[in-house]
Amino acid sequence: MGQKIHPNGFRVGITRDWDSRWYSRDTFGELLIEDDRIRKFIKEEYYFAGIPKVEIERKGDQIMILVHCARPGVLIGRKGVKVDKLKGELEKLTGKAITLNIHEITRPELNAQLVAEGIAEQLEKRASFRRTLKRAMQLTMERGAKGIKIRIAGRLGGAEIARVESQLKGSIPLTTLSADIDYGFAEARCTYGRIGVKVWIYKGVIRKGTSLQRSR
């Protein structure tokens, strides 16, 4: 297959569930754009809270949003002030009733999206990319992962010619659909250009009869 399919989309219905769960016959395009607008708004406004995924469900004119967050205290605020503000902003954005729930990610080192964003943040601070990758892989393996693969591409270290660097630790069975592999992508916006960061984390095999894993 040449790895030309998105790793998450490849596993939907097998080891992953849909991030948007609703049905519409006539207004599908409008609702799809609205979902994208909701996700971009939450991600951009509350990036510092560590949000790898936003799940959306719809029932009529009501939208139920589940925000996966590594630092829920930052997002909720004192006495829930910030989460009420976010809910009001989303209702203003969509013009619909919003039910907002927050799910805490207890092990962010095993979330590929958060690991990728952490690496990108370090690269933006001009940290050594080899040292950054080594530390991220070590932390992930110490938390119980069976394998991790990191691939970065761009003008690494400010070099004039862009190149690709990959590091692998443990096993990453990408073609095994029963394998629980998490994938994340982030970009480091450096002064000399952007550096793409891709992360694959292998957590083990999901046995038959096990319910789909939405988050950890």
Secondary structure, 3 states (H helix, E strand, C coil): CCCCCCCCHHHECCCECCCEECCCCCCHHHHHHHHHHHHHHHHHHCHHHCCCEEEEEEECCEEEEEEEECCHHHHHCHHHHHHHHHHHHHHHHHCCEEEEEEEECCCHHHCHHHHHHHHHHHHHCCCCHHHHHHHHHHHHHHCCCCEEEEEEEECHHHCCCCEEEEEEEECCCCCCCCEEEEEEEEEEEECCEEEEEEEEEEEEECCCCCCCCCCC
